[in-house]
Amino acid sequence: MTRIVLIALLLLSACGRGVPEAARIVVAGDSVMAWNRIEGASVARVLEARLGEPVGDVSLPLAQVAGGRGALNIPSQLAGLTPTFVVLNGGANDLSGCDCTRCDAVLDRLVSDSGASGAIPALVADLRGRGVRVVWADYYTAPRYAGTTCEGPYQVLEQRLKRMAARDPGVTVVDMDEVFSPDDLSLFAGDRIHPSAKGSARIADLVAPVLKP
């Protein structure tokens, strides 16, 4: 039954994915980006409304940076694409199996302490080599994990991502914690992890100023 529900979720979440021919911006990543797509309220759809232009969306729940197959692998989502901007996130599903206290190896696989190597810098370098500017959206703190040991790995990830971005002016890291508070449940879906429609709009509003021509 769980597998059937999972397949149904992925099929529903895939509705509305794609990249319009004229899209200057593409959103990629995991469920934080893909959430609320069915309702037309995902990050990409709100960006379209805010910027008044088509925005591609290839994000998908359960997607990983260093794992996953096909569209469940974030680098694969972006294969062959050369928009002006890619807005993306990732890493949470890679970290999901490390029990919040044994995450060093996974973190190192994602991005080294210096920010110079790992699956995320490799993805970013590949995009930059195509002339794409990268906006990496660092995770917010969800109510389900606020105040627990699970905050630790994400704080480490954030610092490493900032070191990565400091190496290239074509890479920007935006921190969703700037516009989210785990105490404001109106920003979160019923699972207290994913964004509500209001939360997705907050992410889009955080990113939009970076994307203006």
N, CA, C and O of each residue as an XYZ file, in Angstrom:
852
protein
N       0.823     -1.204      0.000
C       0.000      0.000      0.000
C       0.861      1.260      0.000
O       0.569      2.226     -0.704
N       1.931      1.234      0.804
C       2.805      2.404      0.859
C       3.400      2.700     -0.512
O       3.518      3.858     -0.912
N       3.772      1.646     -1.224
C       4.357      1.839     -2.556
C       3.344      2.434     -3.509
O       3.691      3.281     -4.333
N       2.088      2.001     -3.409
C       1.038      2.532     -4.279
C       0.808      4.015     -3.997
O       0.673      4.826     -4.914
N       0.768      4.350     -2.709
C       0.587      5.756     -2.328
C       1.750      6.591     -2.835
O       1.552      7.707     -3.317
N       2.967      6.056     -2.730
C       4.156      6.768     -3.190
C       4.094      7.015     -4.687
O       4.380      8.120     -5.149
N       3.723      5.996     -5.447
C       3.620      6.146     -6.898
C       2.554      7.182     -7.251
O       2.746      8.000     -8.150
N       1.422      7.138     -6.529
C       0.361      8.112     -6.783
C       0.833      9.527     -6.499
O       0.528     10.453     -7.252
N       1.583      9.696     -5.403
C       2.112     11.011     -5.059
C       3.032     11.528     -6.150
O       2.947     12.694     -6.534
N       3.908     10.671     -6.651
C       4.848     11.095     -7.683
C       4.126     11.444     -8.978
O       4.489     12.407     -9.653
N       3.105     10.666     -9.327
C       2.356     10.950    -10.550
C       1.630     12.282    -10.447
O       1.643     13.082    -11.382
N       0.997     12.514     -9.303
C       0.300     13.784     -9.105
C       1.273     14.957     -9.107
O       1.002     16.010     -9.684
N       2.412     14.752     -8.448
C       3.394     15.825     -8.352
C       4.024     16.141     -9.703
O       4.501     17.253     -9.929
N       4.022     15.158    -10.599
C       4.603     15.381    -11.926
C       3.718     16.245    -12.802
O       4.187     16.804    -13.793
N       2.439     16.365    -12.452
C       1.529     17.203    -13.233
C       2.003     18.651    -13.190
O       2.238     19.203    -12.115
N       2.140     19.254    -14.349
C       2.579     20.643    -14.405
C       4.079     20.816    -14.492
O       4.565     21.944    -14.574
N       4.837     19.705    -14.476
C       6.288     19.818    -14.635
C       6.605     20.103    -16.097
O       5.904     19.639    -16.995
N       7.639     20.851    -16.322
C       8.076     21.103    -17.683
C       8.733     22.464    -17.801
O       8.716     23.266    -16.868
N       9.311     22.708    -18.964
C      10.031     23.953    -19.198
C       9.504     24.600    -20.480
O       9.758     24.095    -21.573
N       8.774     25.712    -20.357
C       8.337     26.427    -21.559
C       9.536     26.865    -22.394
O      10.613     27.138    -21.863
N       9.335     26.927    -23.695
C      10.453     27.225    -24.605
C      11.107     28.567    -24.286
O      12.320     28.713    -24.432
N      10.316     29.544    -23.854
C      10.859     30.884    -23.627
C      11.308     31.119    -22.186
O      11.641     32.246    -21.822
N      11.321     30.077    -21.368
C      11.602     30.267    -19.940
C      13.041     30.708    -19.706
O      13.986     30.046    -20.137
N      13.192     31.821    -19.027
C      14.499     32.341    -18.623
C      14.923     31.760    -17.283
O      16.097     31.816    -16.915
N      13.954     31.198    -16.550
C      14.159     30.696    -15.192
C      13.605     29.282    -15.101
O      12.522     29.002    -15.617
N      14.338     28.393    -14.451
C      13.870     27.026    -14.189
C      14.041     26.724    -12.710
O      15.092     26.990    -12.128
N      13.005     26.170    -12.114
C      13.048     25.732    -10.721
C      13.274     24.225    -10.696
O      12.611     23.480    -11.417
N      14.216     23.778     -9.861
C      14.526     22.353     -9.738
C      14.666     22.012     -8.262
O      14.721     22.901     -7.412
N      14.724     20.716     -7.964
C      14.943     20.313     -6.580
C      13.933     19.299     -6.084
O      13.418     18.478     -6.842
N      13.666     19.379     -4.797
C      12.851     18.361     -4.141
C      11.448     18.876     -3.799
O      10.960     19.827     -4.411
N      10.807     18.237     -2.816
C       9.406     18.517     -2.523
C       9.152     19.927     -2.011
O       8.045     20.442     -2.166
N      10.153     20.567     -1.404
C       9.949     21.946     -0.952
C       9.616     22.834     -2.144
O       8.775     23.725     -2.032
N      10.255     22.606     -3.266
C       9.967     23.372     -4.472
C       8.694     22.880     -5.170
O       7.941     23.679     -5.726
N       8.461     21.576     -5.139
C       7.340     20.997     -5.888
C       6.001     21.112     -5.163
O       4.949     21.022     -5.797
N       6.025     21.311     -3.842
C       4.791     21.292     -3.051
C       3.820     22.361     -3.540
O       4.239     23.446     -3.942
N       2.541     22.059     -3.508
C       1.446     22.961     -3.916
C       1.341     23.136     -5.430
O       0.604     24.004     -5.898
N       2.063     22.328     -6.197
C       1.986     22.441     -7.656
C       0.590     22.102     -8.158
O       0.081     22.766     -9.061
N      -0.031     21.088     -7.591
C      -1.347     20.666     -8.060
C      -2.347     21.802     -7.936
O      -3.247     21.938     -8.765
N      -2.187     22.629     -6.884
C      -3.088     23.754     -6.663
C      -2.669     24.994     -7.442
O      -3.310     26.039     -7.336
N      -1.599     24.886     -8.223
C      -1.102     26.046     -8.955
C      -0.434     27.069     -8.062
O      -0.394     28.254     -8.394
N       0.098     26.618     -6.915
C       0.668     27.542     -5.929
C       2.087     27.166     -5.541
O       2.546     27.528     -4.458
N       2.787     26.446     -6.406
C       4.183     26.077     -6.128
C       5.079     27.303     -6.260
O       4.638     28.361     -6.707
N       6.327     27.151     -5.871
C       7.292     28.247     -5.988
C       7.369     28.750     -7.427
O       7.370     29.959     -7.661
N       7.434     27.840     -8.385
C       7.553     28.246     -9.789
C       6.326     29.016    -10.253
O       6.457     30.019    -10.955
N       5.136     28.564     -9.873
C       3.918     29.245    -10.321
C       3.810     30.635     -9.704
O       3.358     31.568    -10.368
N       4.217     30.787     -8.444
C       4.187     32.108     -7.825
C       5.224     33.024     -8.473
O       4.963     34.209     -8.681
N       6.398     32.478     -8.793
C       7.400     33.277     -9.492
C       6.857     33.781    -10.834
O       7.095     34.930    -11.206
N       6.140     32.939    -11.548
C       5.526     33.378    -12.801
C       4.640     34.594    -12.579
O       4.700     35.567    -13.330
N       3.821     34.525    -11.540
C       2.905     35.628    -11.251
C       3.658     36.888    -10.837
O       3.308     37.993    -11.252
N       4.689     36.715    -10.018
C       5.434     37.870     -9.526
C       6.231     38.549    -10.643
O       6.301     39.776    -10.707
N       6.830     37.741    -11.521
C       7.743     38.277    -12.536
C       7.068     38.521    -13.880
O       7.626     39.203    -14.740
N       5.873     37.970    -14.066
C       5.153     38.165    -15.313
C       5.809     37.506    -16.506
O       5.820     38.062    -17.604
N       6.359     36.317    -16.293
C       7.021     35.595    -17.383
C       6.958     34.098    -17.106
O       6.762     33.695    -15.959
N       7.121     33.260    -18.142
C       7.069     31.814    -17.925
C       8.257     31.333    -17.099
O       9.375     31.828    -17.245
N       7.995     30.364    -16.235
C       9.032     29.776    -15.380
C       8.939     28.255    -15.496
O       7.875     27.676    -15.273
N      10.037     27.621    -15.839
C      10.069     26.168    -15.902
C      10.108     25.556    -14.517
O      10.552     26.189    -13.559
N       9.641     24.317    -14.415
C       9.623     23.622    -13.128
C       9.874     22.140    -13.365
O       9.047     21.450    -13.961
N      11.022     21.653    -12.895
C      11.358     20.237    -13.039
C      11.532     19.569    -11.684
O      11.996     18.431    -11.617
N      11.165     20.256    -10.596
C      11.325     19.713     -9.240
C      10.381     18.539     -9.013
O       9.361     18.400     -9.688
N      10.747     17.695     -8.044
C       9.943     16.504     -7.768
C      10.170     16.037     -6.338
O      11.312     16.006     -5.881
N       9.104     15.671     -5.615
C       9.286     15.117     -4.272
C      10.199     13.893     -4.290
O      10.229     13.128     -5.254
N      10.937     13.734     -3.201
C      11.859     12.613     -2.976
C      13.160     12.734     -3.769
O      14.009     11.847     -3.682
N      13.335     13.799     -4.531
C      14.550     13.936     -5.328
C      15.777     14.134     -4.434
O      15.699     14.763     -3.378
N      16.896     13.590     -4.873
C      18.161     13.679     -4.146
C      19.224     14.324     -5.027
O      19.090     14.374     -6.249
N      20.262     14.807     -4.399
C      21.390     15.380     -5.138
C      22.356     14.280     -5.566
O      22.761     14.222     -6.727
N      22.722     13.417     -4.638
C      23.740     12.397     -4.911
C      23.133     11.021     -5.155
O      23.867     10.060     -5.389
N      21.829     10.908     -5.106
C      21.164      9.632     -5.326
C      19.936      9.833     -6.191
O      19.744     10.896     -6.780
N      19.107      8.802     -6.262
C      17.898      8.877     -7.065
C      18.171      8.586     -8.530
O      19.294      8.725     -9.013
N      17.120      8.180     -9.222
C      17.247      7.872    -10.646
C      16.297      8.748    -11.447
O      15.243      9.152    -10.957
N      16.684      9.036    -12.682
C      15.838      9.847    -13.533
C      15.569     11.197    -12.895
O      16.486     11.847    -12.394
N      14.308     11.620    -12.914
C      13.936     12.922    -12.362
C      14.054     12.983    -10.849
O      13.974     14.064    -10.266
N      14.244     11.825    -10.198
C      14.479     11.816     -8.751
C      15.939     12.102     -8.413
O      16.320     12.096     -7.242
N      16.738     12.349     -9.414
C      18.110     12.835     -9.237
C      18.144     14.278     -9.734
O      17.874     14.539    -10.906
N      18.470     15.204     -8.855
C      18.356     16.622     -9.200
C      19.264     17.024    -10.362
O      18.819     17.780    -11.225
N      20.530     16.552    -10.429
C      21.318     16.859    -11.634
C      20.648     16.374    -12.918
O      20.731     17.043    -13.948
N      19.984     15.212    -12.868
C      19.305     14.697    -14.058
C      18.123     15.575    -14.450
O      17.813     15.706    -15.635
N      17.454     16.184    -13.455
C      16.358     17.096    -13.764
C      16.812     18.210    -14.702
O      16.044     18.690    -15.536
N      18.076     18.612    -14.551
C      18.592     19.783    -15.255
C      19.436     19.439    -16.474
O      20.015     20.329    -17.098
N      19.511     18.174    -16.815
C      20.344     17.752    -17.948
C      19.925     18.463    -19.230
O      18.755     18.439    -19.612
N      20.882     19.088    -19.882
C      20.637     19.712    -21.172
C      19.973     21.077    -21.129
O      19.754     21.678    -22.181
N      19.650     21.583    -19.958
C      18.959     22.870    -19.856
C      19.967     24.013    -19.727
O      20.986     23.878    -19.050
N      19.675     25.130    -20.380
C      20.567     26.297    -20.310
C      19.767     27.586    -20.142
O      19.896     28.492    -20.966
N      18.950     27.694    -19.106
C      18.242     28.953    -18.863
C      19.218     29.999    -18.314
O      20.382     29.702    -18.045
N      18.725     31.214    -18.157
C      19.561     32.244    -17.536
C      19.789     31.929    -16.066
O      20.905     32.059    -15.561
N      18.714     31.508    -15.371
C      18.775     31.192    -13.945
C      18.211     29.805    -13.677
O      17.226     29.392    -14.290
N      18.845     29.095    -12.755
C      18.251     27.916    -12.136
C      18.094     28.204    -10.647
O      19.049     28.581     -9.967
N      16.887     28.021    -10.160
C      16.592     28.139     -8.725
C      16.396     26.725     -8.202
O      15.538     25.999     -8.703
N      17.167     26.323     -7.211
C      17.052     24.939     -6.769
C      17.427     24.781     -5.304
O      17.993     25.673     -4.673
N      17.090     23.625     -4.804
C      17.473     23.212     -3.453
C      17.801     21.729     -3.514
O      17.769     21.122     -4.585
N      18.113     21.156     -2.377
C      18.363     19.724     -2.332
C      19.258     19.343     -1.170
O      19.941     20.182     -0.583
N      19.239     18.064     -0.854
C      20.057     17.527      0.223
C      19.262     16.878      1.329
O      19.766     15.982      2.006
N      18.017     17.311      1.531
C      17.223     16.768      2.635
C      16.976     15.271      2.467
O      17.071     14.514      3.433
N      16.663     14.847      1.255
C      16.408     13.421      1.041
C      17.693     12.609      1.093
O      17.653     11.426      1.432
N      18.825     13.208      0.768
C      20.114     12.542      0.942
C      20.399     12.340      2.431
O      20.955     11.319      2.835
N      20.008     13.334      3.243
C      20.275     13.288      4.688
C      19.246     12.472      5.463
O      19.419     12.235      6.659
N      18.188     12.044      4.800
C      17.068     11.445      5.527
C      17.426     10.142      6.238
O      16.745      9.761      7.190
N      18.465      9.459      5.803
C      18.788      8.178      6.413
C      19.881      8.210      7.459
O      20.305      7.154      7.929
N      20.358      9.407      7.845
C      21.519      9.441      8.745
C      21.126      9.691     10.198
O      22.001      9.892     11.041
N      19.833      9.683     10.509
C      19.360      9.732     11.895
C      19.788     11.009     12.623
O      19.834     11.035     13.852
N      20.096     12.051     11.882
C      20.392     13.393     12.420
C      21.665     13.483     13.262
O      22.117     14.589     13.559
N      22.243     12.372     13.646
C      23.423     12.413     14.517
C      24.649     11.763     13.878
O      25.749     11.855     14.423
N      24.474     11.120     12.749
C      25.582     10.434     12.079
C      25.639     10.862     10.617
O      25.635     10.029      9.710
N      25.691     12.154     10.407
C      25.524     12.704      9.061
C      26.811     13.200      8.410
O      26.774     13.726      7.298
N      27.944     13.041      9.081
C      29.188     13.604      8.549
C      29.501     13.082      7.148
O      29.855     13.855      6.258
N      29.371     11.782      6.957
C      29.723     11.199      5.658
C      28.786     11.703      4.560
O      29.226     11.986      3.445
N      27.500     11.813      4.876
C      26.537     12.299      3.879
C      26.810     13.764      3.556
O      26.795     14.163      2.391
N      27.059     14.557      4.589
C      27.373     15.964      4.375
C      28.616     16.119      3.501
O      28.633     16.945      2.587
N      29.652     15.334      3.775
C      30.873     15.403      2.974
C      30.607     15.003      1.528
O      31.200     15.558      0.604
N      29.708     14.035      1.339
C      29.373     13.619     -0.017
C      28.622     14.743     -0.746
O      28.792     14.915     -1.953
N      27.807     15.493     -0.034
C      27.057     16.592     -0.636
C      27.951     17.785     -0.926
O      27.976     18.285     -2.051
N      28.692     18.249      0.087
C      29.558     19.419     -0.077
C      30.625     19.398      1.011
O      30.313     19.235      2.191
N      31.855     19.558      0.621
C      32.961     19.502      1.571
C      32.933     20.699      2.507
O      32.218     21.672      2.267
N      33.707     20.619      3.562
C      33.761     21.693      4.549
C      34.175     23.016      3.904
O      33.694     24.076      4.304
N      35.049     22.963      2.924
C      35.520     24.175      2.246
C      34.512     24.708      1.237
O      34.614     25.852      0.795
N      33.537     23.876      0.873
C      32.585     24.262     -0.154
C      33.078     24.048     -1.566
O      32.406     24.431     -2.523
N      34.255     23.436     -1.710
C      34.889     23.321     -3.027
C      34.553     22.040     -3.765
O      34.662     21.995     -4.991
N      34.148     20.995     -3.054
C      33.929     19.714     -3.714
C      32.691     19.036     -3.150
O      32.149     19.454     -2.128
N      32.254     17.989     -3.826
C      31.058     17.270     -3.428
C      30.017     17.332     -4.535
O      30.216     18.002     -5.549
N      28.902     16.627     -4.335
C      27.876     16.528     -5.372
C      27.225     17.875     -5.676
O      26.912     18.157     -6.832
N      27.015     18.711     -4.658
C      26.394     20.012     -4.905
C      27.334     20.941     -5.663
O      26.920     21.500     -6.678
N      28.590     21.138     -5.222
C      29.496     21.966     -6.026
C      29.694     21.444     -7.445
O      29.861     22.232     -8.375
N      29.677     20.122     -7.620
C      29.824     19.561     -8.965
C      28.632     19.939     -9.837
O      28.801     20.294    -11.004
N      27.423     19.863     -9.270
C      26.224     20.263    -10.008
C      26.281     21.743    -10.352
O      26.009     22.138    -11.485
N      26.636     22.554     -9.367
C      26.705     23.999     -9.585
C      27.763     24.332    -10.635
O      27.522     25.165    -11.509
N      28.929     23.692    -10.560
C      29.985     23.942    -11.539
C      29.539     23.558    -12.949
O      29.871     24.240    -13.919
N      28.795     22.476    -13.055
C      28.280     22.054    -14.354
C      27.334     23.109    -14.922
O      27.419     23.456    -16.100
N      26.432     23.618    -14.079
C      25.502     24.657    -14.525
C      26.242     25.936    -14.901
O      25.925     26.564    -15.911
N      27.216     26.317    -14.100
C      27.973     27.529    -14.383
C      28.762     27.381    -15.689
O      28.943     28.350    -16.425
N      29.227     26.162    -15.967
C      29.924     25.916    -17.218
C      29.037     26.084    -18.432
O      29.527     26.323    -19.536
N      27.723     25.960    -18.233
C      26.767     26.196    -19.318
C      26.343     27.662    -19.392
O      25.528     28.034    -20.236
N      26.898     28.493    -18.508
C      26.531     29.897    -18.485
C      25.303     30.206    -17.664
O      24.750     31.301    -17.764
N      24.863     29.248    -16.845
C      23.663     29.421    -16.026
C      24.021     30.057    -14.691
O      24.995     29.653    -14.057
N      23.250     31.042    -14.259
C      23.412     31.592    -12.919
C      22.570     30.761    -11.957
O      21.450     30.368    -12.285
N      23.107     30.498    -10.777
C      22.494     29.562     -9.832
C      22.033     30.295     -8.582
O      22.785     31.061     -7.979
N      20.788     30.046     -8.207
C      20.252     30.524     -6.930
C      19.898     29.292     -6.111
O      18.947     28.574     -6.420
N      20.682     29.059     -5.057
C      20.443     27.899     -4.195
C      19.634     28.353     -2.977
O      20.056     29.239     -2.234
N      18.471     27.735     -2.786
C      17.589     28.086     -1.675
C      17.848     27.143     -0.512
O      17.481     25.969     -0.558
N      18.482     27.663      0.527
C      18.791     26.847      1.702
C      17.531     26.632      2.529
O      16.678     27.516      2.608
N      17.411     25.455      3.145
C      16.188     25.058      3.835
C      15.823     25.947      5.022
O      16.686     26.524      5.684
N      14.529     26.038      5.264
C      14.006     26.615      6.504
C      14.022     25.557      7.601
O      14.277     24.383      7.330
N      13.751     25.968      8.838
C      13.597     25.035      9.951
C      12.121     24.703     10.096
O      11.311     25.580     10.398
N      11.772     23.453      9.885
C      10.375     23.028      9.955
C       9.950     22.796     11.407
O      10.770     22.403     12.237
N       8.676     23.036     11.717
C       8.203     22.833     13.092
C       8.473     21.437     13.641
O       8.729     21.274     14.834
N       8.416     20.427     12.769
C       8.616     19.059     13.246
C      10.021     18.844     13.792
O      10.225     17.977     14.642
N      10.997     19.623     13.317
C      12.382     19.392     13.714
C      12.987     20.528     14.524
O      14.119     20.420     14.996
N      12.246     21.610     14.685
C      12.775     22.759     15.435
C      13.117     22.350     16.863
O      12.330     21.690     17.543
N      14.304     22.753     17.302
C      14.731     22.465     18.666
C      15.235     21.056     18.900
O      15.478     20.669     20.043
N      15.397     20.275     17.827
C      15.893     18.902     17.953
C      17.303     18.804     17.361
O      17.818     19.752     16.769
N      17.900     17.638     17.538
C      19.240     17.420     16.979
C      19.246     17.463     15.457
O      20.305     17.603     14.845
N      18.074     17.342     14.842
C      18.008     17.345     13.379
C      18.334     18.714     12.789
O      18.584     18.820     11.588
N      18.337     19.755     13.604
C      18.739     21.068     13.096
C      20.228     21.108     12.762
O      20.645     21.820     11.849
N      21.025     20.344     13.503
C      22.476     20.413     13.373
C      22.996     20.184     11.970
O      23.726     21.035     11.462
N      22.655     19.065     11.304
C      23.192     18.816      9.965
C      22.822     19.915      8.968
O      23.610     20.233      8.077
N      21.641     20.489      9.110
C      21.218     21.528      8.175
C      21.967     22.836      8.402
O      22.194     23.596      7.462
N      22.347     23.095      9.641
C      23.177     24.271      9.909
C      24.561     24.105      9.299
O      25.129     25.054      8.759
N      25.101     22.891      9.390
C      26.397     22.603      8.758
C      26.273     22.752      7.243
O      27.132     23.360      6.604
N      25.212     22.202      6.676
C      24.998     22.302      5.233
C      24.922     23.763      4.801
O      25.506     24.142      3.786
N      24.212     24.577      5.562
C      24.075     25.995      5.219
C      25.429     26.698      5.169
O      25.705     27.437      4.225
N      26.264     26.478      6.163
C      27.569     27.134      6.187
C      28.447     26.687      5.021
O      29.174     27.493      4.441
N      28.378     25.408      4.682
C      29.171     24.909      3.558
C      28.667     25.471      2.233
O      29.460     25.777      1.342
N      27.347     25.604      2.104
C      26.789     26.182      0.881
C      27.224     27.639      0.718
O      27.507     28.086     -0.394
N      27.274     28.367      1.813
C      27.711     29.763      1.739
C      29.176     29.864      1.322
O      29.556     30.772      0.582
N      29.997     28.927      1.801
C      31.401     28.920      1.376
C      31.501     28.604     -0.111
O      32.332     29.175     -0.817
N      30.658     27.697     -0.583
C      30.628     27.381     -2.010
C      30.270     28.625     -2.817
O      30.944     28.946     -3.796
N      29.220     29.320     -2.414
C      28.756     30.492     -3.166
C      29.778     31.612     -3.167
O      29.871     32.372     -4.130
N      30.547     31.716     -2.091
C      31.543     32.795     -1.989
C      32.644     32.646     -3.038
O      33.391     33.591     -3.292
N      32.747     31.475     -3.640
C      33.800     31.217     -4.619
C      33.427     31.685     -6.022
O      34.280     31.710     -6.909
N      32.135     32.064     -6.242
C      31.668     32.357     -7.593
C      30.558     33.409     -7.533
O      29.508     33.141     -6.950
N      30.753     34.585     -8.109
C      29.714     35.619     -8.064
C      28.457     35.251     -8.841
O      27.435     35.926     -8.714
N      28.515     34.190     -9.644
C      27.331     33.731    -10.367
C      26.472     32.780     -9.571
O      25.493     32.244    -10.091
N      26.825     32.558     -8.300
C      26.067     31.659     -7.417
C      25.584     32.466     -6.213
O      26.368     33.155     -5.560
N      24.308     32.373     -5.935
C      23.716     33.064     -4.790
C      23.024     32.047     -3.897
O      22.265     31.206     -4.379
N      23.282     32.124     -2.602
C      22.549     31.306     -1.626
C      21.567     32.212     -0.899
O      21.963     33.215     -0.305
N      20.288     31.862     -0.946
C      19.280     32.570     -0.166
C      18.819     31.639      0.954
O      18.703     30.431      0.753
N      18.560     32.195      2.115
C      18.230     31.414      3.305
C      16.738     31.535      3.588
O      16.257     32.611      3.942
N      16.007     30.438      3.435
C      14.568     30.466      3.676
C      14.226     30.808      5.116
O      13.118     31.268      5.393
N      15.156     30.591      6.037
C      14.902     30.968      7.430
C      14.683     32.467      7.581
O      14.145     32.909      8.597
N      15.088     33.257      6.594
C      14.853     34.694      6.656
C      13.373     35.034      6.550
O      12.943     36.087      7.021
N      12.592     34.151      5.935
C      11.167     34.446      5.726
C      10.251     33.396      6.356
O       9.031     33.466      6.209
N      10.838     32.422      7.057
C      10.061     31.381      7.732
C      10.352     31.401      9.229
O      11.467     31.705      9.653
N       9.354     31.078     10.008
C       9.530     30.822     11.438
C       8.801     29.533     11.764
O       7.642     29.374     11.380
N       9.451     28.598     12.470
C       8.759     27.347     12.810
C       7.566     27.568     13.731
O       6.742     26.668     13.899
N       7.464     28.742     14.326
C       6.326     29.041     15.204
C       5.087     29.469     14.432
O       3.987     29.473     14.984
N       5.249     29.830     13.158
C       4.120     30.264     12.343
C       3.625     29.092     11.509
O       4.115     28.854     10.405
N       2.654     28.363     12.041
C       2.187     27.151     11.370
C       1.435     27.441     10.089
O       1.210     26.529      9.293
N       1.038     28.687      9.865
C       0.347     29.020      8.620
C       1.271     28.895      7.408
O       0.803     28.843      6.271
N       2.574     28.847      7.650
C       3.550     28.728      6.562
C       3.801     27.283      6.162
O       4.539     27.021      5.212
N       3.189     26.339      6.883
C       3.511     24.927      6.687
C       2.256     24.110      6.380
O       1.157     24.430      6.833
N       2.449     23.051      5.601
C       1.388     22.092      5.343
C       1.072     21.312      6.621
O       1.745     21.476      7.639
N       0.058     20.479      6.559
C      -0.375     19.734      7.733
C       0.675     18.802      8.298
O       0.606     18.445      9.474
N       1.657     18.394      7.487
C       2.709     17.507      7.987
C       3.769     18.249      8.797
O       4.667     17.626      9.364
N       3.668     19.582      8.852
C       4.610     20.436      9.593
C       6.047     20.312      9.074
O       7.010     20.537      9.806
N       6.163     19.953      7.808
C       7.466     19.876      7.142
C       7.457     20.717      5.870
O       8.305     21.590      5.690
N       6.500     20.452      4.997
C       6.459     21.112      3.706
C       5.766     22.472      3.787
O       5.026     22.735      4.736
N       5.999     23.330      2.808
C       5.375     24.652      2.858
C       3.896     24.601      2.495
O       3.478     23.808      1.651
N       3.122     25.444      3.134
C       1.763     25.700      2.682
C       1.833     26.575      1.434
O       2.919     26.968      1.009
N       0.679     26.881      0.848
C       0.677     27.805     -0.291
C       1.283     29.148      0.122
O       2.011     29.769     -0.652
N       0.985     29.587      1.322
C       1.575     30.830      1.839
C       3.087     30.690      1.964
O       3.828     31.627      1.665
N       3.544     29.526      2.402
C       4.973     29.286      2.527
C       5.672     29.283      1.175
O       6.752     29.858      1.032
N       5.057     28.633      0.170
C       5.649     28.630     -1.173
C       5.758     30.056     -1.713
O       6.733     30.402     -2.379
N       4.750     30.879     -1.420
C       4.793     32.275     -1.860
C       5.928     33.027     -1.176
O       6.573     33.874     -1.795
N       6.176     32.725      0.092
C       7.291     33.354      0.804
C       8.622     33.005      0.128
O       9.488     33.866     -0.030
N       8.776     31.745     -0.268
C      10.022     31.328     -0.937
C      10.174     32.074     -2.259
O      11.254     32.575     -2.575
N       9.088     32.147     -3.032
C       9.141     32.849     -4.312
C       9.492     34.320     -4.114
O      10.284     34.876     -4.874
N       8.911     34.950     -3.104
C       9.187     36.368     -2.855
C      10.632     36.587     -2.394
O      11.214     37.642     -2.647
N      11.205     35.590     -1.719
C      12.604     35.681     -1.310
C      13.532     35.626     -2.519
O      14.543     36.325     -2.580
N      13.165     34.781     -3.478
C      14.027     34.527     -4.634
C      13.850     35.585     -5.728
O      14.813     35.942     -6.408
N      12.637     36.079     -5.895
C      12.298     36.916     -7.055
C      13.245     38.095     -7.276
O      13.625     38.336     -8.422
N      13.648     38.846     -6.241
C      14.536     39.995     -6.501
C      15.865     39.625     -7.150
O      16.457     40.439     -7.858
N      16.335     38.407     -6.914
C      17.608     37.971     -7.498
C      17.459     37.699     -8.985
O      18.446     37.718     -9.721
N      16.237     37.446     -9.433
C      15.993     36.980    -10.787
C      15.620     38.084    -11.764
O      15.527     37.832    -12.965
N      15.408     39.277    -11.287
C      14.975     40.346    -12.169
C      16.101     40.714    -13.134
O      17.271     40.734    -12.750
N      15.747     41.005    -14.382
C      16.783     41.338    -15.381
C      17.585     42.556    -14.960
O      18.493     42.975    -15.678
